């Protein structure tokens, strides 16, 4: 039996809602309950009722428990918070835990969508009390709160970890983020950059998705009056000192096979990583781009992935700087003018180009818009990737009417690899 109780959808008023819930439980009798979802606006005079509902459900063989308080807070206060049957638990909004002991021997999935209600000691007790936990989802989002659950996770059983920490007002509370999870296979980590990272026992990690945001926002600049020869590297030169160091984080994930990087992460890799490790096992690299973030780290990143098989770009448009390097077609003309002649330029680019030695066999592009910059980038990629066999291109939705024109333009591009016979449109 599944019970879904939502105060907004039930009778208005906390007491009327409480009466409604009590009557519902009474009608259920001693029936087994598989799932309870309780969403409500907490009032202090009903805290005993909330505790009673939770314990009543758990005593009936509950498998899933989802608790959400819209405003205020509700503490689950008990000496022992336990269930032998519960496999999925969600604490959301104002719900938190105040327990001396926690023991969920069957819990496989835990979700914490919290603000400031759950402190770190109770979070650690909760994790320690879940010996077979496999999935952990953490979301902390409150402008001025200090990081708590997302600051560090230690578990021998967790296989999938998703952490999202969006606390823009707590810069100097982001001292250290640590992860210790010997069984972890998948990590999705989104946060502002911390001062340091400690990663241990991550030998099983296979796939990582990173969204690392810099604290120091870039200044606004109007480029509308600049000509095409202007490259905005000065955009970064006058910035305050960058806060944070992701060197240990990057080194700690260097044995993975699949890596996904957001546009912000590319800049974090460039500004906050003192040394780039070799990603010898990396087979799949996915890059998301937007026109506000640069590709400065791309040449170093690609040369650090000697066995890369599949390269995926979600969008090709990015902020052009004179540090994009040879991974990008937007090489500043000011650098080219230092060479004596065009033939010498081509030879030197071919000799040093990070794409020239890249072992990528599959190139996938999504949200292709067909702009001049994107077409130029495609020509650059196809003309430099010597081992390329398969190219897949997905056209952006707002260009559906020009799909055939865009396809025709791409088909005319020359390809360095003799094995790359055609372009697949998906």
LOPA-529196 format. One line per field, with one value per residue (C-alpha): x, y, z; residue number from 1; residue in one letter. Coordinates in nm, 3 decimals. Layout:
LOPA-529196
x: (X, ...);
y: (Y, ...);
z: (Z, ...);
i: (NUM, ...);
aa: (A, ...);
end
This chain:
LOPA-529196
x: (0.000, 0.125, 0.023, 0.083, -0.004, 0.033, -0.101, -0.143, -0.359, -0.554, -0.770, -0.627, -0.506, -0.254, -0.504, -0.747, -0.457, -0.343, -0.694, -0.707, -0.379, -0.485, -0.810, -0.622, -0.392, -0.690, -0.866, -0.554, -0.557, -0.264, -0.216, 0.138, 0.263, 0.516, 0.563, 0.487, 0.533, 0.460, 0.473, 0.347, 0.394, 0.518, 0.370, 0.534, 0.220, 0.200, 0.557, 0.441, 0.195, 0.469, 0.683, 0.386, 0.300, 0.657, 0.694, 0.352, 0.445, 0.788, 0.636, 0.425, 0.713, 0.772, 1.002, 1.015, 0.988, 0.990, 0.961, 0.939, 0.869, 0.790, 0.893, 1.043, 1.188, 1.106, 1.365, 1.323, 1.425, 1.489, 1.752, 1.739, 1.621, 1.591, 1.399, 1.479, 1.275, 1.337, 1.529, 1.478, 1.476, 1.437, 1.477, 1.388, 1.330, 1.311, 1.339, 1.645, 1.765, 1.849, 1.931, 2.191, 2.197, 2.091, 2.062, 1.906, 2.042, 1.846, 1.868, 2.003, 1.916, 1.937, 1.839, 1.909, 1.761, 1.837, 1.913, 2.070, 1.864, 2.102, 2.437, 2.751, 2.767, 2.412, 2.489, 2.788, 2.579, 2.318, 2.575, 2.748, 2.414, 2.352, 2.597, 2.462, 2.389, 2.452, 2.312, 2.356, 2.209, 2.296, 2.169, 2.252, 2.130, 2.096, 2.285, 2.434, 2.450, 2.774, 2.836, 2.749, 2.660, 2.835, 3.166, 3.267, 3.142, 3.293, 3.130, 3.260, 2.941, 2.829, 2.845, 2.673, 2.724, 2.559, 2.655, 2.525, 2.641, 2.526, 2.619, 2.749, 2.762, 2.997, 3.322, 3.554, 3.373, 3.479, 3.804, 3.829, 3.606, 3.683, 3.560, 3.648, 3.445, 3.613, 3.313, 3.225, 3.167, 2.998, 3.052, 2.851, 2.996, 2.872, 3.005, 3.202, 3.572, 3.710, 4.050, 4.160, 4.039, 4.116, 4.029, 4.116, 4.013, 3.855, 4.015, 3.680, 3.570, 3.475, 3.275, 3.287, 3.074, 3.211, 3.056, 3.312, 3.241, 3.493, 3.419, 3.550, 3.301, 3.446, 3.396, 3.157, 3.305, 3.145, 3.312, 3.069, 3.314, 3.611, 3.714, 3.760, 4.131, 4.064, 4.112, 3.994, 4.267, 4.283, 3.937, 4.113, 4.435, 4.291, 4.093, 4.150, 4.341, 4.155, 4.024, 4.061, 4.282, 4.144, 4.482, 4.416, 4.063, 4.183, 4.465, 4.221, 4.002, 4.282, 4.214, 3.855, 3.737, 3.465, 3.477, 3.211, 3.309, 3.084, 3.192, 3.276, 3.484, 3.705, 3.797, 3.844, 4.087, 4.276, 4.289, 4.283, 4.482, 4.856, 4.946, 4.754, 4.787, 4.791, 4.448, 4.586, 4.260, 4.028, 3.831, 3.538, 3.560, 3.249, 3.280, 2.996, 3.057, 2.904, 3.014, 3.100, 3.366, 3.701, 3.883, 4.224, 4.280, 4.178, 4.526, 4.676, 4.374, 4.376, 4.749, 4.695, 4.452, 4.672, 4.414, 4.103, 3.851, 3.538, 3.530, 3.192, 3.111, 2.780, 2.808, 3.122, 3.078, 3.307, 3.480, 3.783, 4.113, 4.473, 4.521, 4.268, 4.566, 4.559, 4.255, 4.060, 4.038, 4.040, 4.419, 4.498, 4.646, 4.888, 5.064, 5.070, 5.224, 5.533, 5.608, 5.790, 5.554, 5.232, 5.401, 5.613, 5.304, 5.123, 5.420, 5.466, 5.094, 5.092, 5.397, 5.267, 4.890, 4.741, 4.480, 4.746, 4.849, 4.505, 4.381, 4.011, 3.808, 3.459, 3.366, 3.016, 2.876, 2.538, 2.352, 2.539, 2.417, 2.611, 2.762, 3.086, 3.280, 3.127, 3.194, 3.552, 3.591, 3.452, 3.698, 3.977, 3.874, 3.818, 4.142, 4.354, 4.215, 4.416, 4.253, 3.892, 3.645, 3.298, 3.148, 2.800, 2.637, 2.313, 2.169, 2.036, 1.656, 1.631, 1.802, 1.565, 1.456, 1.816, 1.915, 1.980, 2.189, 2.399, 2.447, 2.561, 2.820, 2.963, 2.985, 3.214, 3.477, 3.795, 3.900, 4.251, 4.159, 4.108, 3.873, 3.628, 3.405, 3.091, 2.918, 2.616, 2.340, 2.146);
y: (0.000, 0.348, 0.653, 1.003, 1.289, 1.645, 1.928, 2.161, 1.906, 1.803, 2.018, 2.360, 2.433, 2.235, 2.087, 1.983, 1.822, 1.642, 1.511, 1.395, 1.202, 1.043, 0.924, 0.789, 0.581, 0.459, 0.341, 0.153, -0.051, -0.291, -0.308, -0.326, 0.001, 0.005, 0.380, 0.695, 1.046, 1.322, 1.685, 1.953, 2.291, 2.211, 2.368, 2.325, 2.197, 1.902, 1.770, 1.470, 1.382, 1.390, 1.151, 0.923, 0.903, 0.820, 0.546, 0.400, 0.366, 0.218, -0.043, -0.166, -0.289, 0.040, 0.022, 0.390, 0.701, 1.053, 1.351, 1.716, 2.025, 2.334, 2.591, 2.589, 2.264, 1.921, 1.723, 1.348, 1.312, 0.963, 0.753, 0.495, 0.567, 0.227, 0.005, -0.344, -0.302, 0.053, 0.062, 0.424, 0.739, 1.108, 1.400, 1.726, 2.090, 2.148, 1.783, 1.685, 1.415, 1.427, 1.068, 0.911, 0.597, 0.519, 0.172, 0.089, -0.255, -0.267, 0.097, 0.122, 0.479, 0.801, 1.147, 1.467, 1.784, 2.009, 2.364, 2.408, 2.160, 1.862, 1.916, 1.723, 1.493, 1.370, 1.335, 1.114, 0.904, 0.861, 0.742, 0.514, 0.355, 0.245, -0.045, -0.146, 0.202, 0.216, 0.553, 0.888, 1.212, 1.539, 1.884, 2.191, 2.524, 2.828, 3.147, 3.206, 2.862, 2.679, 2.352, 2.044, 1.712, 1.794, 1.882, 1.519, 1.165, 0.848, 0.513, 0.170, 0.065, 0.363, 0.300, 0.612, 0.958, 1.280, 1.600, 1.948, 2.231, 2.578, 2.809, 3.130, 3.318, 3.077, 3.113, 3.102, 2.800, 2.587, 2.474, 2.105, 1.862, 1.495, 1.168, 0.819, 0.548, 0.223, 0.092, 0.416, 0.374, 0.703, 1.055, 1.361, 1.662, 2.020, 2.295, 2.614, 2.537, 2.446, 2.544, 2.182, 1.828, 1.495, 1.183, 0.835, 0.479, 0.570, 0.288, 0.157, 0.490, 0.463, 0.772, 1.131, 1.433, 1.768, 2.113, 2.325, 2.695, 2.972, 3.213, 3.529, 3.640, 3.790, 4.156, 4.266, 4.392, 4.514, 4.348, 4.483, 4.750, 4.515, 4.372, 4.002, 4.015, 4.096, 3.813, 3.878, 3.721, 4.054, 3.958, 3.735, 3.932, 4.187, 3.940, 3.904, 3.600, 3.279, 3.103, 2.726, 2.441, 2.136, 1.970, 1.685, 1.638, 1.600, 1.366, 1.157, 1.082, 1.023, 0.647, 0.681, 0.581, 0.844, 1.216, 1.486, 1.851, 2.156, 2.493, 2.619, 2.308, 2.380, 2.716, 2.562, 2.311, 2.600, 2.840, 2.610, 2.301, 2.332, 2.016, 1.794, 1.418, 1.163, 1.011, 0.689, 0.496, 0.768, 0.646, 0.890, 1.266, 1.487, 1.867, 2.113, 2.459, 2.803, 3.139, 3.279, 3.022, 2.955, 2.645, 2.739, 2.399, 2.192, 2.143, 2.026, 1.810, 1.633, 1.563, 1.412, 1.154, 0.934, 0.656, 0.865, 0.687, 0.906, 1.286, 1.451, 1.821, 1.962, 2.280, 2.416, 2.788, 2.914, 3.231, 3.288, 3.365, 3.353, 3.051, 2.824, 2.676, 2.432, 2.242, 2.536, 2.687, 3.038, 3.075, 3.447, 3.612, 3.799, 3.469, 3.382, 3.716, 3.625, 3.352, 3.429, 3.271, 3.074, 2.747, 2.757, 2.830, 2.522, 2.294, 2.417, 2.385, 2.029, 1.937, 2.076, 2.036, 1.835, 1.697, 1.565, 1.290, 1.238, 0.879, 0.970, 0.739, 0.872, 1.242, 1.342, 1.695, 1.795, 2.126, 2.217, 2.556, 2.595, 2.936, 3.043, 2.975, 2.627, 2.538, 2.658, 2.443, 2.138, 2.191, 2.212, 1.891, 1.687, 1.813, 1.724, 1.401, 1.138, 0.828, 0.941, 0.678, 0.797, 1.146, 1.206, 1.547, 1.658, 1.987, 2.238, 2.243, 2.608, 2.516, 2.238, 2.437, 2.463, 2.103, 2.009, 2.322, 2.254, 1.892, 1.992, 2.233, 1.966, 1.706, 1.935, 1.946, 1.750, 1.481, 1.381, 1.025, 0.787, 0.578, 0.865, 0.813, 0.998, 1.208, 1.066, 1.307, 1.216);
z: (0.000, -0.093, 0.110, -0.028, 0.208, 0.086, 0.299, 0.002, -0.176, 0.134, 0.355, 0.437, 0.791, 0.992, 1.240, 0.971, 0.784, 1.100, 1.161, 0.802, 0.840, 1.170, 1.014, 0.714, 0.934, 1.135, 0.820, 0.710, 1.029, 1.043, 0.667, 0.536, 0.394, 0.110, 0.066, 0.265, 0.122, 0.371, 0.251, 0.486, 0.653, 1.005, 1.317, 1.660, 1.833, 1.591, 1.622, 1.827, 1.552, 1.286, 1.490, 1.547, 1.176, 1.083, 1.343, 1.264, 0.898, 0.973, 1.203, 0.910, 0.695, 0.514, 0.209, 0.110, 0.326, 0.176, 0.411, 0.310, 0.523, 0.317, 0.578, 0.925, 1.047, 1.183, 1.380, 1.400, 1.763, 1.893, 2.067, 1.789, 1.436, 1.271, 1.033, 0.909, 0.590, 0.466, 0.135, 0.027, 0.242, 0.152, 0.392, 0.221, 0.301, 0.674, 0.782, 0.984, 1.217, 1.586, 1.681, 1.906, 1.692, 1.337, 1.186, 0.850, 0.754, 0.426, 0.308, -0.048, -0.149, 0.055, -0.069, 0.126, -0.023, 0.267, 0.374, 0.717, 0.916, 0.926, 1.094, 1.007, 1.315, 1.252, 0.882, 0.964, 1.203, 0.932, 0.676, 0.927, 1.009, 0.650, 0.593, 0.249, 0.112, -0.265, -0.378, -0.205, -0.339, -0.163, -0.251, -0.044, -0.176, 0.047, -0.030, 0.316, 0.473, 0.548, 0.361, 0.564, 0.400, 0.073, 0.239, 0.274, 0.231, 0.373, 0.300, 0.206, 0.028, -0.183, -0.558, -0.691, -0.539, -0.658, -0.473, -0.555, -0.328, -0.430, -0.142, -0.303, 0.028, 0.207, 0.015, 0.318, 0.462, 0.164, 0.324, 0.239, 0.055, 0.107, -0.040, 0.076, -0.094, -0.193, -0.389, -0.568, -0.942, -1.038, -0.903, -1.003, -0.820, -0.853, -0.628, -0.599, -0.581, -0.236, -0.103, -0.109, -0.173, -0.012, -0.212, -0.088, -0.175, -0.509, -0.703, -0.828, -0.976, -1.343, -1.440, -1.314, -1.396, -1.273, -1.252, -1.065, -1.040, -0.975, -0.693, -0.857, -1.118, -1.430, -1.507, -1.776, -2.099, -2.420, -2.719, -2.977, -3.096, -3.134, -3.471, -3.547, -3.465, -3.098, -2.853, -2.502, -2.290, -2.104, -1.982, -1.729, -1.661, -1.417, -1.208, -0.834, -0.712, -0.782, -0.473, -0.447, -0.567, -0.747, -0.809, -0.566, -0.698, -1.055, -0.951, -0.748, -1.050, -1.301, -1.334, -1.458, -1.806, -1.860, -1.776, -1.827, -1.782, -1.768, -1.917, -1.567, -1.499, -1.801, -1.650, -1.304, -1.459, -1.616, -1.322, -1.018, -1.117, -1.063, -1.256, -1.493, -1.435, -1.714, -1.777, -1.920, -1.880, -2.008, -2.310, -2.317, -2.272, -2.286, -2.300, -2.258, -2.402, -2.390, -2.525, -2.180, -2.090, -2.256, -2.377, -2.237, -2.079, -2.381, -2.538, -2.207, -2.128, -2.464, -2.454, -2.108, -2.250, -2.473, -2.517, -2.570, -2.793, -2.794, -2.779, -2.727, -2.754, -2.639, -2.842, -3.006, -2.934, -2.657, -2.546, -2.764, -2.592, -2.710, -2.482, -2.652, -2.830, -3.116, -2.990, -3.124, -3.471, -3.324, -3.316, -3.285, -3.591, -3.369, -3.306, -3.674, -3.771, -3.573, -3.827, -4.150, -4.395, -4.421, -4.511, -4.198, -3.989, -4.120, -4.056, -3.701, -3.623, -3.756, -3.554, -3.225, -3.259, -2.975, -3.214, -3.449, -3.206, -3.054, -3.086, -3.098, -3.320, -3.248, -3.255, -3.142, -3.168, -3.030, -3.054, -3.371, -3.494, -3.817, -3.740, -3.904, -3.584, -3.549, -3.913, -3.873, -3.562, -3.742, -4.027, -3.770, -3.593, -3.907, -4.057, -3.751, -3.605, -3.787, -3.632, -3.670, -3.792, -3.692, -3.676, -3.534, -3.546, -3.385, -3.511, -3.256, -3.234, -3.344, -3.672, -3.778, -4.083, -4.207, -4.141, -4.504, -4.562, -4.252, -4.353, -4.699, -4.554, -4.325, -4.601, -4.801, -4.527, -4.590, -4.343, -4.254, -4.157, -4.450, -4.235, -4.180, -4.483, -4.386, -4.123, -3.941, -3.850, -3.540);
i: (1, 2, 3, 4, 5, 6, 7, 8, 9, 10, 11, 12, 13, 14, 15, 16, 17, 18, 19, 20, 21, 22, 23, 24, 25, 26, 27, 28, 29, 30, 31, 32, 33, 34, 35, 36, 37, 38, 39, 40, 41, 42, 43, 44, 45, 46, 47, 48, 49, 50, 51, 52, 53, 54, 55, 56, 57, 58, 59, 60, 61, 62, 63, 64, 65, 66, 67, 68, 69, 70, 71, 72, 73, 74, 75, 76, 77, 78, 79, 80, 81, 82, 83, 84, 85, 86, 87, 88, 89, 90, 91, 92, 93, 94, 95, 96, 97, 98, 99, 100, 101, 102, 103, 104, 105, 106, 107, 108, 109, 110, 111, 112, 113, 114, 115, 116, 117, 118, 119, 120, 121, 122, 123, 124, 125, 126, 127, 128, 129, 130, 131, 132, 133, 134, 135, 136, 137, 138, 139, 140, 141, 142, 143, 144, 145, 146, 147, 148, 149, 150, 151, 152, 153, 154, 155, 156, 157, 158, 159, 160, 161, 162, 163, 164, 165, 166, 167, 168, 169, 170, 171, 172, 173, 174, 175, 176, 177, 178, 179, 180, 181, 182, 183, 184, 185, 186, 187, 188, 189, 190, 191, 192, 193, 194, 195, 196, 197, 198, 199, 200, 201, 202, 203, 204, 205, 206, 207, 208, 209, 210, 211, 212, 213, 214, 215, 216, 217, 218, 219, 220, 221, 222, 223, 224, 225, 226, 227, 228, 229, 230, 231, 232, 233, 234, 235, 236, 237, 238, 239, 240, 241, 242, 243, 244, 245, 246, 247, 248, 249, 250, 251, 252, 253, 254, 255, 256, 257, 258, 259, 260, 261, 262, 263, 264, 265, 266, 267, 268, 269, 270, 271, 272, 273, 274, 275, 276, 277, 278, 279, 280, 281, 282, 283, 284, 285, 286, 287, 288, 289, 290, 291, 292, 293, 294, 295, 296, 297, 298, 299, 300, 301, 302, 303, 304, 305, 306, 307, 308, 309, 310, 311, 312, 313, 314, 315, 316, 317, 318, 319, 320, 321, 322, 323, 324, 325, 326, 327, 328, 329, 330, 331, 332, 333, 334, 335, 336, 337, 338, 339, 340, 341, 342, 343, 344, 345, 346, 347, 348, 349, 350, 351, 352, 353, 354, 355, 356, 357, 358, 359, 360, 361, 362, 363, 364, 365, 366, 367, 368, 369, 370, 371, 372, 373, 374, 375, 376, 377, 378, 379, 380, 381, 382, 383, 384, 385, 386, 387, 388, 389, 390, 391, 392, 393, 394, 395, 396, 397, 398, 399, 400, 401, 402, 403, 404, 405, 406, 407, 408, 409, 410, 411, 412, 413, 414, 415, 416, 417, 418, 419, 420, 421, 422, 423, 424, 425, 426);
aa: (X, X, X, X, X, X, X, X, X, X, X, X, X, X, X, X, X, X, X, X, X, X, X, X, X, X, X, X, X, X, X, X, X, X, X, X, X, X, X, X, X, X, X, X, X, X, X, X, X, X, X, X, X, X, X, X, X, X, X, X, X, X, X, X, X, X, X, X, X, X, X, X, X, X, X, X, X, X, X, X, X, X, X, X, X, X, X, X, X, X, X, X, X, X, X, X, X, X, X, X, X, X, X, X, X, X, X, X, X, X, X, X, X, X, X, X, X, X, X, X, X, X, X, X, X, X, X, X, X, X, X, X, X, X, X, X, X, X, X, X, X, X, X, X, X, X, X, X, X, X, X, X, X, X, X, X, X, X, X, X, X, X, X, X, X, X, X, X, X, X, X, X, X, X, X, X, X, X, X, X, X, X, X, X, X, X, X, X, X, X, X, X, X, X, X, X, X, X, X, X, X, X, X, X, X, X, X, X, X, X, X, X, X, X, X, X, X, X, X, X, X, X, X, X, X, X, X, X, X, X, X, X, X, X, X, X, X, X, X, X, X, X, X, X, X, X, X, X, X, X, X, X, X, X, X, X, X, X, X, X, X, X, X, X, X, X, X, X, X, X, X, X, X, X, X, X, X, X, X, X, X, X, X, X, X, X, X, X, X, X, X, X, X, X, X, X, X, X, X, X, X, X, X, X, X, X, X, X, X, X, X, X, X, X, X, X, X, X, X, X, X, X, X, X, X, X, X, X, X, X, X, X, X, X, X, X, X, X, X, X, X, X, X, X, X, X, X, X, X, X, X, X, X, X, X, X, X, X, X, X, X, X, X, X, X, X, X, X, X, X, X, X, X, X, X, X, X, X, X, X, X, X, X, X, X, X, X, X, X, X, X, X, X, X, X, X, X, X, X, X, X, X, X, X, X, X, X, X, X, X, X, X, X, X, X, X, X, X, X, X, X, X, X, X, X, X);
end
